[in-house]
Amino acid sequence: MDHPLNGHSRNAEAHRAMEDDSPVMGVLEKIQAEVTGMSDGEVADYIPELAHVDPDTFGIAAVSPHGRVYAVGESERLFTMQSISKPFVYALAVEERGLDDVHEHVGAEPSGEPFNAISLDERGRPENPMINAGAIVTTSLVGAGEQGARFEHIRSVLSAFAGRELMVDEQVHRSESETGHRNRALGYLSLSGGVLVGPVEEAVQDYFRQCSLSVTVMDLAVMAVTLAVGGVNPLTGERVVSQRTARHALSIMSSCGMYDRAGEWGLRVGIPAKSGVSGGILASAPGAFGVGVFSPPLDDAGNSVRGVAALERLSDDYDLHMLQTPSEPPSPVHSVSRSGGTLDVRLCGEIDFLAAEQVVSRLAEVIDDSRVRTVTVELEKVSGFSDAARTLFAAELDELAEAGVDTAVSDPRGVRHG
Ligand code: GLN
């Protein structure tokens, strides 16, 4: 299948101007100050090359849906993505093969087990694509298991998510390749289950390479926000994956991204996220910020101790929990005015089903109001219509026409017809 990036200028460099004087920087500085003193956790050393890192390193970055960049601490320090690569390769596999095909090969259930668990469900599939076993299978699905070109494709798409050319840390790759026999064993287990495509060693090598891609917390924040806003990198303007694929990746991250801490994470942080053993955490608050944190010491579930603490504070203090409900649904009605027999309704924002329900109930009032014979609806300030909203809105216009009310829709930007 043609990837959406084919034929476009790939990997345009993201322009990352920092919002230095913003009070949002103060928020990140406060969080950094609160977690710096925490000294629990151990730096991962089962991949020998990872053990050489300074355990006191800390960096955090956040990117808004409009592409505004905030970062404090060692935000330019490179580290390897490790498991943070998994949701992006999953997104790529889903984009290429479709959701159902991918899940013929790998499950979608939180395993409640560590990242390196020996996992195979009753159908021979690893339990989910966020644990190593499932991630190796997912990598094997990309590019139809084709030899050679697959990793370059993965690197190119992950670079488009970051808006910057990502490179492999060859030393970390070699170190994992020399010692990663458990991952090879997980690959053979999936081969025995009939779900891994192509030779195990090739899948495992490409998996090791994706884990060894070097990133900064800024890169993670850009990658995170690209998923959070539905697949378009707000810094480069490139569509990297479809809106639906981005949603699938966020769903898997929210149920399985934090391994055997997924439930606790959902309760206390509530932001789809993915951690890696190098000490990074990527968090994508749906429709809101992308966040990247880096601090190498890990808890016994393999998640960065200070990273988890920082995201707990960020979520709690700054309303990023995805199940936080607004005190009132945002109103799509910008203004209503009447002159003579004409009612003028101006709408604004994104019109989804919930917004459309508010609009049609307001328009329906006109039918019982004998003073109004004409309704004009202005969509100039509307950013988009969902399909469900479109149907509801059209049905209400028909109702008004049947009741003898004239209607006119002003849609200068054509949002109503997509
Ligand atoms: N490359 C690491 C491994 O396969 C990734 C694990 C992780 O980050 N949790 O063991």
Residues whose N, C-alpha, C, O or C-beta is under 5 A from the ligand:
A	BS01	LIG	Q82 S83 F115 N132 C211 S275 G276 V277
